[in-house]
Amino acid sequence: EAQVTQNPRYLITVTGKKLTVTCSQNMNHEYMSWYRQDPGLGLRQIYYSMNVEVTDKGDVPEGYKVSRKEKRNFPLILESPSPNQTSLYFCASRSKLSSYNEQFFGPGTRLTVL
Amino acid sequence: QKEVEQDPGPLSVPEGAIVSLNCTYSNSAFQYFMWYRQYSRKGPELLMYTYSSGNKEDGRFTAQVDKSSKYISLFIRDSQPSDSATYLCAMSLPSYQKVTFGIGTKLQVIP
């Protein structure tokens, strides 16, 4: 089954404790993105990657890091999480052949930073 | 002013009603227009897309784009309880990675 998977699905942590949210897709997509979704603000792009070793900032990159060492994986790293990073996070992927930017989203990771 | 404006609702309608969901936008360069549906505790999934202006119909769903007014709509005919979800409009420039989303309208269809 074609899908985007994220782990963990739920995470409660404390301020300053480094964490990684993994994302993997099995559709051989070139493009991958991370979004956060907050009430009243909608989906905002954090980082995106157009291919292996190619990443760029989205609208809200502060406090986040990403890496793209393999085509299928795109982990999101919070080196020193803070409470304002409490949010619902989505990973998404799409094929570079998609002419209308259809993105396939993962199931989401709900992060709480205390 | 946000690039994309969308009323968050919630919108409650009886089963069988026609639902109209709308977004306005400010960037006249947007060319691709999409509607995503997001069920509770799930990721968004693409429902419909259109390129430039015009209408597109898919079963009970119709997407409309009016570029002159910078206004897009999604119509749902004969709404069903299974249509209860949050609907996000989205749009992008041609051949560009960035997609801009509306905040989503929460729809509840009451049996």
Interface residues (C-beta under 8 A of the other chain):
Chain A: V4 Y31 S33 G40 L41 G42 L43 R44 Q45 Y48 M50 G58 F90 A92 S99 Y100 N101 E102 Q103 F104 F105 G106 P107 G108
Chain B: Q6 P8 Y32 M34 R41 K42 G43 P44 E45 L46 Y49 Y51 L88 A90 S92 Y96 Q97 K98 V99 F101 G102 I103 G104
